Amino acid sequence: MNLNPLQNDRAAGVLVTLAAGDALGAGYEFGAPLPDGTPVSMKGGGPFGFAPAEWTDDASMAVALADALVDAPSDPGSPSVLTAVVRAWTGWATEAKDVGAQTSSVIAAARRLAVAAGRSYADAGDFTTAAAEFHARTGRSAGNGSLMRTAPLALAYLDRSPEELMAQAGVVSTLTHADADAQEACGLWCVAIRKAVLTGVLDVRAGLGLLPAARAAVWLERIEVAERSRPRDFARNGWVVEAFQGAWSAIHYTSAPTSGPPHLRVALEEAVRGGRDTDTVAAIAGGLLGGAYGYSAVPFEWRQHLHGWPGLRARDLMALGMELGRGEGRRLESWPRAVTHDYSMWGRTDGLVRHPHDDGLWLGGVASIAQVAELGIDAVVSLCRLGMEDVPSVAVHDHATFWVVDSFDAGDNAHPDFVLREAAAAVERYRAEGKTVLLHCVRAESRTPTVAALYGARVAGISPLEALADLRRVLPGARPNSLFLAVLRDAETGDDRFGA
């Protein structure tokens, strides 16, 4: 599907924000609700001993679903896709720190069915049968395990109808969770994510008209209860209905007066403070918030160390989300999946100078990354597209990447003020750790001096425009475009209308 720049950013944000919410909640799982104002961080730990910023089973199962879907863009509902998903889940479960009780039971039963049939692995049919038997035996199978992982399906159905997405969400849910509540919750949440990515609107009611009238009335009442409540009010959020309500109440409760990046942050923190199944509620909320606000709205401090099964980082999830949204499969030769990104058509992109207010910060064009090892640079802050291996000499968590296009068109950049300030904050974070830093874009003419001025203002105690004047003495070609100059002027006056 041909996505515009803002839709592309929003598609990229779905999996990253889902995983960020998951990792944020991991250290608080099964705890009591937290008092208002209690700081929430990716501290890790919790009952299963996750590392700081490590995602849990929620994002891991979503990644497996996304991987299978991205490899079949023309037929995301095929039996072969579903079998690829359940095979990945089976492999993951053998090494996972935590597998939900219902999911674990279904995986074990599906394996037994496969062995009885003389097959070496369980297919989608085995899983669906095992899940149906679990439901028949227990009389209930409405845990939150299918809702927590469902977000990638919405990306795979951006160019298809909401009706098809609603139906397929139910099919994917029945691989482990056959209960009608689980199927409908997945369908409603997927349709809401689809609308968020396409329009930027948060609308959990978008799929109600696709349900039978009686069921739509039930879910409307549940949504209205969520909007009168807070996540802490849903003590049984291991049940899919209360997990759904807890996630939506976190989003709705924090929606006024915030929007954009500030809303994304406070909503996920509210989800975690709700207690009990914190990682799952925050992961569910994250998938929808990421769809509405995008990758660019996720705080760098959350993205920096984000990681999890099977050895992926935030950038991998960003790439996977983009590819799913475009529906073109894995684009190994294109950004962001390509090994390198070619800037040869831009002419000279070299030049390297020290920041006038901090000689531990280098400023340059994209060609300057070739000098990182030679100059003993420890961290890189990139303001332009790069390939996966364009900066091989620094650790992954010491390479901060930001989506910002040198354009004054508001339709080309999501949350430009927030992104530019986040980039300056990343420089400050690395410098506080004692690292020598390279800040660069393509030619160090617009993006780099803007971020350098924001950073310089903080460290030198001067205004951003004064910092820019000082920068022009070492970067005579510095000429931020009108949008970026407006960001500097807003920083000058303390205007925070962009939500930095």
ABEGO torsion letter per residue (X at the ends): XBBBAAAAAAAAAAAAAAAAAAAAAAAABGBBBBBBGBBBBBAEEEAAGBBBGBBBAAAAAAAAAAAAAAABAABAABAAAAAAAAAAAAAAAAABABBBAAAAAAAAAAAAAAAAAGBABBBAAAAAAAAAAAAAAAGBAABAAAAAAAAAAAAAAAABBAAAAAAAAAAAAAAABABAAAAAAAAAAAAAAAAAAAAGBBBAAAAAAABBAAAAAAAAAAAAAAAABBAAABABAABAAAAAAAAAAAAAAAAOABBEAAAAAAAAAAAAAAEEBAAAAAAAAAAAAAAAAEAAABBAAAAAABBEOBGBBAAAAAAAAAAAAAGAEBBAABOAABABBBAAAAEBABEBBBBAABAABBBBBAAAAAAAAAAGBABBBBABBBBAAABAABBAAABBBBBBBBBABAAABBGAAAAAAAAAAAAAAAAAAGBBBBBBBAAGAAAAAAAAAAAAAAAAGBBAAAAAAAAAAABAABBBBAAAAAAAAAAAAGBAAAGX
